[in-house]
Amino acid sequence: MAELFDTEDKQNANSGDLNRPLADRLRPKELSDVVGQDHLTGDEGVLTRLFSTGGAGSLILWGPPGTGKTTLARLIAGKTDHHFEQLSAIFSGVADLKKIFESARLRRSNGTATILFVDEIHRFNRAQQDSFLPVMEDGTITLIGATTENPSFELNAALLSRARVLTLKRHDENSLSLLLTKAEALIGRPLPVDEDGRVAIIAMADGDGRAVLTLAEELYRSTLPDERIGVDGLRKILQRRAPLYDKGQDGHYNLISALHKSVRGSDPDAALYYLARMLDAGEDPLYLGRRLVRMASEDIGLADPQALQITLAAKDAFDYLGSPEGELALAQACVYLASAPKSNAVYKAYKAARISAQQFGSLLPPKHILNAPTKLMGAEGYGVGYQYDHDAPDAFSGQDYFPTEMGRQKYYEPVERGFERDIGKRLDYWSKLRRQRGSS
């Protein structure tokens, strides 16, 4: 691995350049040096191919912490003659953006383009995100945004339509081990741990490349040159333990499955236990919030319509409070879901409706429920015979709304639990009226 590091880096490492963190000293200088993202930076990687054809354009880099988003942004900028600007959405606002855009416009008028790297771009609100659109469209800036959150949920659709999303993968054991090997080559001596200790460091880093290098740096600073320690000594020095499970592998999926099934099985105590385990192991609380929202729709549905509102409120509460205070809101939602009446009727109905949509294709709705904004459409019978339900007895006309070719379908079967019991009675009443009024 020695050829990966130049002479200057070795001299810095050996001369006690402790002001630069190890992770910074090991920051790759070429795309090919990036570890753990071969799908982007390997010989056939997306970024490699993009640069071979003339440049990448605006990008959103989406991935967990410590996977190299900032490094990739700098490397991308280094492949061009563009001016590079960097800011963090956590510490910046509209005024900062205006100054950057004004400078970029002036630079552009002088023939120099600008790459703007925005870390944690999902922290910008919708209005702030919209401010990027005109300067992206006219070429004033090329945007590279970095986010740990799903762009589909956190970024405006208009912004996403103007940028390509590249997904960075969480580091696996092999790539973290390779980073440690690079650190050993740079420092000039082996990591002062036995094989079990090395495995424990990788587990403690939990998929974060920057974290594994920071842990290695702490060890180098806290041990004697010839010292070699095991897992127990490692934990004493670092004052931390390995995670309870690997968020990217079987442990993650096992525990989220256990949480979901405990909620579905109406066991709030077991659900709280698995929620606490995942939070304690460092799981992203917003990921858990999204899963709770899914449970509210899939397993409770209209048996308790409040469930969805409560889980969304819990997500917003965590967004507002952060950790650890916001975790209580997630716990509250978890207990509510586990205690609520259960129904998957809407879930089953939606799946059945999708099958029909795929099976019957693009059938025209019945003409009587189509608007006729033109004379031609009126002459074709659009809107003819439509009955306005509010003018009908019981505000119910009983007309059929399905395409004629497929006939009336039945998807939704409410259960006799919770609020769905009332919905079922209402639907039965309307079904009776529909039969009486001649629309089966």
C-alpha positions in Angstrom: 0.0 0.0 0.0 3.0 2.3 0.3 2.6 3.6 -3.3 -0.7 5.2 -2.3 1.0 7.8 -0.2 3.4 10.4 -1.4 6.6 11.6 0.3 5.1 14.8 1.6 2.4 12.9 3.6 5.0 10.6 5.1 7.1 13.5 6.2 4.1 15.2 7.7 3.2 12.0 9.6 6.7 11.5 10.9 7.3 15.1 11.9 4.4 15.1 14.3 1.9 17.1 12.3 -0.8 16.5 14.9 -2.7 19.6 14.1 -4.1 17.9 11.0 -6.4 15.0 11.8 -5.4 11.6 10.4 -8.6 11.5 8.3 -7.6 14.8 6.7 -4.0 13.6 6.0 -5.4 10.5 4.4 -7.9 12.4 2.2 -7.7 11.0 -1.3 -6.1 13.1 -4.0 -7.6 11.2 -7.0 -10.9 9.5 -7.6 -9.2 6.2 -7.9 -7.9 6.6 -4.3 -11.4 6.7 -2.8 -12.1 3.7 -0.6 -15.5 1.9 -0.5 -17.2 3.6 -3.4 -16.1 1.6 -6.4 -19.6 1.9 -8.0 -18.8 5.6 -8.3 -15.0 5.9 -8.5 -13.8 2.6 -9.9 -12.7 2.0 -13.5 -16.4 1.5 -14.5 -17.8 3.8 -11.8 -20.5 6.4 -12.5 -18.2 9.4 -11.7 -15.3 8.0 -13.6 -17.5 7.6 -16.7 -19.1 11.0 -16.3 -15.7 12.7 -16.3 -14.5 10.7 -19.2 -17.4 12.2 -21.2 -16.8 15.8 -20.1 -18.1 16.5 -16.6 -20.6 15.6 -14.0 -23.0 18.6 -13.8 -25.0 19.3 -10.6 -25.1 16.4 -8.1 -26.7 15.4 -4.9 -24.4 13.0 -2.9 -26.5 10.9 -0.6 -25.0 8.6 2.0 -24.3 7.9 5.7 -21.8 9.9 7.6 -18.1 9.2 6.9 -18.6 7.8 3.4 -16.7 10.5 1.6 -19.2 13.0 0.4 -17.0 16.1 1.1 -14.0 14.3 -0.3 -15.8 13.5 -3.6 -17.0 17.1 -3.9 -13.4 18.4 -3.6 -12.2 15.8 -6.1 -14.9 16.7 -8.5 -14.0 20.4 -8.2 -10.4 19.5 -8.8 -11.2 17.9 -12.1 -12.5 21.2 -13.4 -11.2 24.8 -13.7 -14.2 26.0 -11.8 -13.9 28.2 -8.7 -14.9 26.1 -5.6 -17.1 27.5 -2.8 -18.2 25.5 0.2 -20.7 26.1 2.9 -22.8 24.2 5.5 -26.5 24.5 5.5 -26.4 24.2 9.3 -24.6 27.5 9.7 -25.8 29.4 6.6 -28.9 31.3 5.6 -30.4 33.3 2.8 -28.0 36.2 3.2 -25.0 33.8 2.8 -26.5 32.3 -0.3 -27.2 35.7 -1.9 -23.5 36.8 -1.4 -22.3 33.5 -3.0 -24.7 33.9 -5.9 -23.7 37.5 -6.5 -20.0 36.6 -6.5 -20.7 33.6 -8.8 -22.5 35.9 -11.3 -19.6 38.3 -11.3 -17.1 35.5 -11.7 -19.2 34.1 -14.6 -19.2 37.4 -16.4 -15.4 37.2 -16.2 -15.4 33.7 -17.7 -15.1 31.6 -14.6 -17.7 29.1 -13.5 -18.4 28.2 -9.9 -19.0 24.9 -8.1 -20.9 25.4 -4.9 -20.7 22.5 -2.4 -23.4 22.6 0.3 -23.0 20.2 3.2 -26.2 18.9 4.9 -28.3 20.5 2.1 -31.4 18.9 3.5 -31.2 21.4 6.4 -32.2 24.2 4.1 -36.0 24.8 4.1 -38.1 24.7 0.9 -37.8 28.4 0.1 -34.0 28.3 0.6 -33.8 25.3 -1.7 -35.9 27.1 -4.3 -33.3 29.9 -4.4 -30.8 27.5 -6.1 -33.1 26.9 -9.1 -32.4 30.1 -11.2 -28.7 30.1 -10.7 -28.5 26.4 -11.6 -30.6 26.9 -14.7 -28.6 29.8 -16.1 -25.3 28.1 -15.3 -24.2 30.6 -12.6 -23.3 27.7 -10.3 -22.9 23.9 -10.5 -24.4 22.6 -7.3 -23.0 19.7 -5.3 -25.2 18.9 -2.3 -24.4 16.4 0.4 -27.0 14.8 2.6 -27.4 11.9 5.0 -31.2 12.0 4.5 -33.3 10.5 1.7 -33.4 13.3 -1.0 -36.9 12.1 -2.1 -38.2 13.2 1.4 -36.0 16.1 2.2 -35.4 18.0 -1.1 -37.7 19.8 -3.4 -38.7 18.0 -6.5 -37.7 21.0 -8.6 -34.2 20.9 -7.2 -33.9 17.1 -7.7 -35.0 17.4 -11.3 -31.9 19.7 -11.9 -29.4 17.4 -10.2 -28.3 13.8 -10.4 -28.5 11.8 -7.2 -25.5 9.6 -6.5 -25.7 7.2 -3.6 -22.7 6.5 -1.4 -22.5 3.2 0.3 -21.9 2.6 4.0 -18.4 1.2 4.5 -18.2 -2.5 5.0 -15.6 -4.4 7.0 -13.2 -4.7 4.1 -13.1 -1.0 3.2 -12.7 0.0 6.9 -9.9 -2.5 7.2 -8.3 -1.0 4.1 -8.5 2.5 5.7 -6.7 1.2 8.8 -4.0 -0.3 6.6 -3.6 3.1 4.9 -3.3 4.7 8.3 -0.6 2.3 9.4 1.4 3.0 6.2 1.1 6.7 6.8 2.0 6.6 10.5 4.8 4.1 9.9 3.9 1.5 12.5 1.1 -1.1 13.0 -2.0 -0.3 14.9 -1.3 -1.1 18.6 -4.0 -3.8 18.9 -4.3 -7.5 18.5 -6.6 -9.0 15.9 -9.7 -9.0 18.1 -9.0 -5.4 18.9 -8.8 -4.5 15.2 -12.1 -6.2 14.6 -13.6 -4.3 17.6 -12.4 -0.9 16.2 -14.1 -1.7 12.9 -17.3 -2.6 14.7 -17.1 0.6 16.8 -16.8 2.7 13.6 -20.1 1.3 12.5 -19.6 1.9 8.7 -18.1 5.4 9.2 -14.7 5.9 7.5 -13.9 9.1 9.3 -14.8 7.5 12.6 -12.5 4.5 12.1 -9.5 6.8 11.4 -10.4 9.0 14.4 -10.4 5.9 16.6 -7.1 4.8 15.2 -5.6 8.2 15.9 -6.8 8.1 19.5 -5.1 4.8 19.9 -1.8 6.0 18.5 -1.9 8.9 20.8 -2.8 6.9 23.9 -0.4 3.9 23.6 3.4 3.4 23.8 5.2 2.6 20.5 5.7 -1.1 21.4 2.4 -1.5 23.3 -0.2 -4.0 21.9 -3.7 -4.2 23.5 -6.8 -6.3 23.3 -10.5 -5.6 23.3 -10.7 -4.8 27.1 -7.8 -2.3 26.9 -9.3 -0.8 23.8 -12.5 -0.1 25.5 -10.8 1.4 28.5 -8.7 3.8 26.3 -11.5 4.8 23.9 -14.2 4.8 26.6 -16.8 3.3 24.3 -18.2 0.0 23.2 -19.0 -1.7 20.0 -22.5 -1.2 18.7 -25.2 -3.6 19.7 -25.7 -4.5 16.0 -24.5 -3.6 12.6 -26.9 -1.0 11.1 -26.2 -2.2 7.5 -26.4 -6.0 7.9 -28.5 -8.7 9.5 -28.7 -7.0 13.0 -30.4 -4.0 11.5 -33.0 -5.9 9.6 -33.6 -8.3 12.4 -34.3 -5.6 14.9 -36.5 -3.4 12.6 -38.4 -6.6 11.8 -38.8 -7.3 15.5 -40.0 -3.8 16.2 -42.5 -3.9 13.4 -43.9 -7.3 14.4 -44.1 -6.2 18.1 -46.2 -3.2 17.1 -48.4 -5.3 14.8 -48.7 -7.8 17.6 -50.0 -5.1 20.0 -47.1 -5.5 22.5 -46.0 -2.0 23.5 -43.4 -3.3 25.9 -41.6 -5.4 23.3 -41.9 -2.6 20.8 -40.3 -0.1 23.2 -37.5 -2.6 24.0 -36.5 -2.9 20.3 -36.9 0.8 19.7 -34.5 1.5 22.6 -32.0 -1.1 21.4 -31.9 0.5 17.9 -31.6 4.0 19.3 -28.9 2.9 21.7 -26.9 1.3 18.9 -26.9 4.5 17.0 -29.7 4.0 14.5 -30.8 7.1 12.7 -33.9 8.3 14.7 -35.5 9.7 11.6 -35.3 6.3 9.9 -37.2 4.9 12.8 -39.7 7.7 12.6 -40.3 6.8 8.9 -40.8 3.2 9.8 -43.3 4.1 12.5 -45.2 6.1 9.9 -45.2 3.1 7.6 -46.6 0.9 10.5 -49.4 3.4 11.1 -50.5 3.1 7.5 -49.9 -0.6 7.0 -51.0 -2.2 10.3 -53.5 0.3 11.8 -54.9 2.3 8.9 -58.4 3.6 9.4 -59.0 1.5 12.5 -57.4 4.5 14.2 -56.9 7.5 11.9 -55.1 9.3 14.6 -52.2 6.9 14.4 -50.8 8.4 11.2 -51.1 12.0 12.6 -49.4 11.0 15.8 -46.4 9.4 14.1 -46.0 12.3 11.8 -46.1 14.7 14.8 -43.4 12.5 16.5 -41.2 12.8 13.4 -41.6 16.6 13.5 -41.0 16.7 17.2 -37.7 14.9 16.8 -36.8 17.2 13.9 -37.5 20.2 16.3 -35.9 18.9 19.5 -33.1 16.6 18.2 -31.6 13.9 20.3 -32.0 12.8 23.1 -35.1 14.9 23.9 -36.9 14.1 20.7 -36.5 10.3 21.2 -39.3 10.4 23.7 -41.7 11.5 21.0 -40.7 8.5 19.0 -41.3 6.3 22.0 -44.7 7.9 22.5 -45.7 7.1 18.9 -44.4 3.6 19.2 -46.5 2.9 22.3 -49.6 4.4 20.7 -49.2 2.3 17.6 -48.7 -0.9 19.5 -51.8 -0.1 21.7 -54.0 0.9 18.8 -56.7 -1.3 17.1 -55.2 -3.0 14.1 -56.3 -3.2 10.5 -54.5 -3.9 7.2 -57.7 -3.3 5.2 -56.4 -0.2 3.4 -53.0 -1.9 2.7 -54.8 -4.9 1.1 -57.2 -2.7 -0.8 -54.4 -0.6 -2.3 -52.5 -3.7 -3.4 -55.7 -5.1 -5.0 -56.4 -1.7 -6.7 -52.8 -1.7 -8.1 -53.3 -5.1 -9.6 -56.5 -3.9 -11.3 -54.7 -0.8 -12.6 -52.0 -2.9 -14.2 -54.4 -5.5 -15.5 -57.0 -3.2 -17.1 -54.5 -0.5 -18.4 -55.5 3.0 -19.4 -59.3 2.8 -19.6 -61.3 6.0 -19.9 -63.4 6.9 -16.9 -67.1 6.9 -17.6 -68.0 10.0 -19.6 -70.6 11.2 -17.2 -67.9 12.1 -14.6 -65.6 13.8 -17.1 -65.6 17.6 -17.4 -66.4 19.1 -20.8 -64.4 22.4 -21.1 -64.9 22.5 -24.9 -67.9 22.2 -27.2 -66.3 19.2 -28.9 -66.0 17.3 -25.6 -69.6 18.2 -24.8 -70.7 16.9 -28.2 -68.8 13.7 -27.4 -71.0 13.2 -24.3 -68.5 14.3 -21.7 -70.3 15.2 -18.5 -73.7 14.2 -19.8 -75.9 12.6 -17.1 -73.6 13.5 -14.1 -75.6 13.8 -10.9 -74.2 16.3 -8.3 -74.2 14.2 -5.1 -75.0 17.2 -2.8 -78.3 17.6 -4.7 -79.3 14.0 -4.2 -81.1 12.6 -1.2 -78.6 11.8 1.6 -76.0 13.6 -0.5 -75.5 10.3 -2.4 -76.4 9.8 -6.0 -75.3 6.1 -6.2 -73.7 6.6 -9.6 -71.0 4.2 -10.9 -67.5 5.7 -11.2 -65.5 2.8 -12.6 -64.6 2.5 -16.3 -67.5 0.7 -18.1 -65.2 -2.0 -19.5 -64.1 -3.3 -16.1 -67.3 -2.9 -14.1 -67.6 -2.2 -10.4 -64.8 -3.6 -8.2 -64.6 -4.3 -4.5 -61.2 -3.7 -2.8 -61.7 -2.2 0.6 -63.2 -4.5 3.3 -63.1 -2.6 6.7 -62.6 -4.8 9.8 -64.8 -4.8 12.8 -62.3 -3.0 15.0 -61.8 0.6 16.0 -63.0 3.4 13.8 -63.3 1.0 10.8 -66.4 -0.5 12.4 -68.1 2.8 11.9 -66.7 3.1 8.3 -68.0 -0.4 7.6 -71.6 0.6 8.7 -71.4 3.7 6.5 -70.2 1.7 3.4 -73.0 -0.9 4.0 -75.5 1.9 4.1 -74.3 3.4 0.8 -74.2 0.0 -0.8 -77.8 -0.5 0.1 -78.7 2.9 -1.4 -76.7 2.2 -4.5 -78.7 -1.0 -5.1 -82.0 0.8 -4.5 -81.1 3.5 -7.0 -80.2 1.0 -9.7 -76.3 1.2 -9.7 -74.9 -2.1 -8.6 
